[in-house]
Amino acid sequence: MTVRKVEILCFPDVQLLDVAGPLQALSSANEQLGRQGRASSYVMRVVAPKPDIRATAGLSFATDALSGTDDPVDTLIVAGGQGVMRAAEDTDLVSWVATRARASRRVAAVCTGAFLLGAAGLLDGRRAVTHWEYCERLARRFPLAKVEPDRIFIRDGHVWTSAGVTAGIDLTLALVEEDLGHALALAVAQHLVMFLKRPGGQAQFSAMLTLQASDDRFPNLHAWIREHLSTELSLPRLAEQVGMSERSFSRKYREQTGITPAQAVKRIRIEVARQLVVETELPLKRIADRCGFGTEETLRRAFHETFGSAPSDYRHRFSD
């Protein structure tokens, strides 16, 4: 069994779950290997620029010193949290991350830990994601990075980044799956009482959540849309459903959700189609009909536009 040394970097005012989530997932992987009579795969160390760290949740914990930059490490995981912006301005720490990354087989950031990777130049020319609240800021601060805000986690070469907090566990399960296979990662997920992992291409929020509005008529409308995706969902019909004039509905809806009714219908169609692609074995033509795309080709174009892959490829990658 290959022994993989993993270092999780933290700093003052770190997000506790960004450290504990990956740490527990890797520890659980070792436990599952032990139950199978196999040797542990991961040796983990939590490292920091100072020996004692206080997380924003109020918990203080001991850490190991930063490793020598020429000491080989399999995986470097950088946590996020409120203190990450100060950490990203610490030139010594940023230099350590850049050099340590060169000694690592792969590097991963949880949540806003992406800012430390960006400061170290590790996101230049790469696709990346962070917590949805910070994606625009990440893109402005590191214009050479290709920030994709609507993702749970992204792998670009040997650099992995993830969305907020719990997405770090999804990312870690993906690392375990890459190292030890699907079955072992599934056993870890079951032990943690969670899904195997949300696909990296899954949106950080569902369409129904992102379209929430203060006007209580619109959530009811969204539920109605989901039930009538195979029918014509024109502006006049939607306006009639909420008892408003077309002009008033269109204006009010955009004020409340930030997008047009037509864009909302498209989002809900593709979300339901994605669920059917992953969770069922329905033929793509049936899915296209059920979700109102009309033709299989239209469904394919929508998938390429949204997820960067064909529905059949997406099903192959993300179905259990």
C-alpha positions in Angstrom: 0.0 0.0 0.0 1.4 3.4 -1.0 1.7 5.7 2.0 0.6 9.3 1.1 1.8 12.1 3.2 -0.9 14.9 3.4 -0.4 18.3 4.9 -3.4 20.6 5.8 -2.3 24.2 6.0 -4.2 26.5 8.4 -3.7 30.0 9.9 -5.3 32.2 12.6 -9.1 32.6 12.1 -9.3 29.5 9.9 -12.7 27.9 9.1 -12.7 24.9 11.4 -14.6 22.6 9.1 -12.2 23.4 6.3 -9.6 21.6 8.4 -11.7 19.0 10.2 -13.7 17.9 7.2 -10.8 16.8 5.0 -8.9 15.4 8.0 -11.8 13.3 9.1 -12.5 12.0 5.5 -8.9 10.9 5.2 -8.9 9.4 8.7 -12.1 7.5 7.8 -10.4 6.2 4.7 -7.6 4.7 6.8 -10.2 3.2 9.1 -12.0 1.5 6.2 -8.7 0.2 4.9 -8.0 -1.3 8.4 -11.4 -3.0 8.4 -10.3 -4.6 5.1 -7.0 -5.8 6.6 -5.1 -3.3 4.6 -2.5 -0.8 5.7 -3.3 2.9 6.1 -2.8 5.0 3.1 -2.7 8.5 4.6 -0.4 10.1 7.1 -1.8 13.5 7.9 -0.3 16.6 9.5 -2.0 19.9 10.3 0.6 22.6 9.8 0.6 26.4 10.4 3.0 29.3 10.7 2.5 29.3 14.5 2.1 26.4 17.0 -1.4 27.2 18.3 -4.3 28.3 16.1 -7.7 29.6 17.0 -10.5 29.0 14.5 -13.3 31.5 14.0 -15.6 29.0 15.7 -13.7 29.7 18.9 -11.8 26.4 19.2 -8.0 26.6 19.6 -5.9 23.6 18.6 -2.2 22.7 18.3 -0.5 22.5 15.0 2.8 21.2 13.6 5.4 23.6 12.2 5.6 24.2 8.5 7.6 21.5 6.8 10.9 22.1 5.0 10.1 23.0 1.5 12.3 20.2 0.0 10.6 17.5 2.1 8.4 15.5 -0.4 4.6 15.5 0.3 1.8 13.8 -1.7 -1.0 16.3 -1.1 -1.1 19.8 0.2 -4.5 21.0 1.3 -5.0 24.7 2.0 -7.9 25.6 4.3 -10.0 28.8 4.1 -11.6 31.1 6.5 -11.9 34.7 7.7 -8.1 34.9 8.2 -7.2 33.9 4.7 -6.9 37.4 3.3 -4.3 38.3 6.0 -2.6 35.0 5.3 -2.5 35.8 1.6 -0.6 39.0 2.4 2.1 37.1 4.5 4.9 37.0 1.9 6.8 34.3 3.8 3.7 32.0 4.0 2.8 32.6 0.3 6.4 31.8 -0.6 6.2 28.6 1.4 2.9 27.6 -0.3 4.5 28.2 -3.8 7.6 26.2 -2.9 5.7 23.5 -1.1 3.4 23.0 -4.0 6.4 22.2 -6.2 7.2 19.3 -3.8 3.6 18.0 -3.9 2.0 15.6 -6.3 -1.2 17.6 -6.0 -2.5 20.7 -4.3 -6.0 21.4 -3.1 -7.8 24.5 -1.6 -11.0 24.3 0.4 -13.3 27.3 0.1 -11.4 30.6 0.3 -8.1 28.8 0.6 -8.1 29.5 -3.1 -6.9 33.0 -2.3 -3.7 31.6 -0.9 -3.2 29.4 -4.0 -3.8 32.5 -6.2 -1.3 34.6 -4.2 1.2 31.8 -4.8 0.6 31.9 -8.5 -0.9 28.5 -8.6 -4.2 29.5 -10.2 -2.7 31.4 -13.2 -4.2 30.0 -16.4 -6.2 27.4 -14.4 -9.9 26.8 -13.8 -10.9 27.4 -10.2 -13.8 27.9 -7.8 -14.3 29.1 -4.2 -17.3 29.9 -2.0 -20.0 31.6 -4.1 -19.8 34.8 -2.0 -16.1 35.2 -3.0 -16.0 34.1 -6.6 -16.2 37.6 -8.0 -13.5 38.8 -5.6 -11.2 35.9 -6.6 -11.7 36.6 -10.3 -10.8 40.3 -9.7 -7.8 39.7 -7.6 -6.4 36.9 -9.8 -7.4 37.8 -13.4 -5.3 35.1 -14.9 -7.4 32.5 -13.1 -10.5 31.1 -14.9 -13.1 31.3 -12.1 -16.2 29.2 -12.6 -18.6 30.1 -9.8 -21.2 27.5 -10.4 -19.2 24.4 -9.4 -18.8 22.3 -6.2 -15.1 21.6 -7.0 -12.8 21.8 -9.9 -9.7 19.8 -10.9 -7.3 21.5 -13.3 -4.2 19.4 -13.7 -2.7 18.8 -10.3 -4.5 21.7 -8.7 -8.0 21.2 -7.1 -10.2 23.9 -5.7 -13.6 23.7 -4.0 -16.6 25.7 -3.0 -17.6 26.6 0.5 -17.1 24.6 3.7 -18.8 21.2 3.2 -17.6 21.1 -0.4 -14.1 20.4 1.0 -15.4 17.0 2.1 -16.7 16.3 -1.4 -13.3 17.3 -2.8 -11.5 15.0 -0.3 -13.8 12.1 -1.2 -12.8 12.7 -4.9 -9.1 12.6 -3.9 -9.8 9.3 -2.0 -11.6 7.9 -5.0 -8.7 8.8 -7.3 -6.2 7.1 -4.9 -8.1 4.1 -3.7 -11.1 3.6 -6.0 -14.8 4.1 -6.0 -15.7 1.3 -3.6 -13.4 2.6 -0.8 -14.6 6.2 -1.3 -18.2 4.9 -1.1 -17.4 3.1 2.1 -16.0 6.3 3.6 -19.0 8.3 2.5 -21.4 5.7 4.0 -19.4 5.9 7.3 -19.7 9.7 7.3 -23.4 9.3 6.5 -23.3 11.3 3.3 -23.5 10.9 -0.5 -20.4 9.5 -2.2 -19.7 12.9 -3.5 -21.5 15.6 -5.2 -20.2 15.8 -8.8 -17.7 18.6 -9.3 -19.9 20.0 -12.1 -22.9 20.3 -9.8 -24.1 23.8 -9.1 -23.3 25.2 -5.6 -27.0 25.8 -5.3 -30.1 24.3 -6.9 -32.0 26.5 -9.3 -35.0 26.5 -6.9 -32.8 27.9 -4.1 -31.0 30.5 -6.2 -34.4 31.7 -7.5 -35.9 32.3 -4.1 -37.6 35.7 -3.8 -39.4 37.7 -1.2 -42.5 37.6 -3.3 -44.2 34.4 -2.1 -45.9 33.9 -5.4 -42.7 33.0 -7.2 -41.6 29.9 -5.2 -45.1 28.5 -6.0 -44.5 29.4 -9.6 -41.2 27.6 -9.7 -42.8 24.5 -8.3 -45.5 24.7 -10.9 -42.9 25.2 -13.7 -41.1 21.9 -12.5 -44.4 20.1 -12.9 -45.1 21.5 -16.4 -41.7 21.5 -18.1 -42.9 19.5 -21.0 -45.5 22.2 -21.9 -45.2 25.6 -23.4 -43.9 28.0 -20.7 -44.3 31.3 -22.4 -44.3 34.7 -20.7 -48.1 35.1 -21.0 -48.7 31.7 -19.5 -46.3 32.4 -16.5 -47.9 35.8 -15.9 -51.3 34.3 -16.0 -50.2 31.6 -13.4 -49.3 34.3 -10.9 -52.2 36.6 -11.7 -50.2 39.5 -13.1 -49.9 41.4 -16.3 -47.0 40.4 -18.5 -45.3 43.7 -18.2 -45.7 43.8 -14.4 -44.7 40.2 -14.0 -41.6 40.5 -16.1 -40.4 43.6 -14.2 -41.2 42.3 -10.7 -39.7 38.9 -11.4 -36.4 40.4 -12.6 -36.3 42.7 -9.6 -36.8 39.8 -7.2 -34.5 37.1 -8.8 -32.0 39.1 -11.0 -32.9 37.2 -14.1 -35.7 37.0 -16.7 -38.5 34.5 -16.5 -37.2 32.8 -19.7 -33.8 32.4 -18.0 -35.4 30.9 -14.9 -37.3 28.3 -17.0 -34.0 27.4 -18.7 -32.3 26.9 -15.4 -35.0 24.7 -14.0 -35.1 22.7 -17.2 -31.4 21.9 -17.2 -31.4 21.2 -13.4 -34.2 18.6 -13.7 -32.6 17.2 -16.8 -29.3 16.8 -15.0 -31.0 15.0 -12.2 -32.7 12.6 -14.6 -29.4 11.9 -16.5 -27.6 11.0 -13.2 -30.4 9.4 -11.2 -32.2 7.4 -13.9 -31.5 5.3 -17.0 -34.1 7.1 -19.1 -33.1 7.5 -22.8 -31.9 11.0 -23.5 -34.8 11.6 -25.9 -37.3 10.9 -23.1 -35.4 13.3 -20.9 -35.4 15.9 -23.6 -39.2 15.5 -24.0 -39.9 15.5 -20.3 -37.9 18.6 -19.6 -39.2 20.6 -22.6 -36.1 20.7 -24.7 -38.0 19.3 -27.7 -35.1 17.4 -29.2 -32.2 15.4 -28.0 -29.9 17.7 -29.9 -31.2 20.7 -28.0 -30.6 18.9 -24.7 -27.0 18.1 -25.8 -26.4 21.8 -26.6 -27.7 22.8 -23.2 -25.5 20.3 -21.4 -22.4 21.5 -23.3 -23.2 25.1 -22.5 -23.9 24.5 -18.8 -21.6 21.6 -17.9 -19.0 21.4 -20.7 -19.9 17.8 -21.6 -22.5 15.7 -23.4 -25.3 14.2 -21.3 -24.0 10.7 -22.0 -20.5 11.6 -20.8 -22.0 13.3 -17.7 -24.1 10.2 -16.9 -21.0 8.0 -17.2 -18.9 10.2 -14.9 -21.4 11.0 -12.2 -23.8 8.0 -11.9 -23.0 5.6 -9.1 
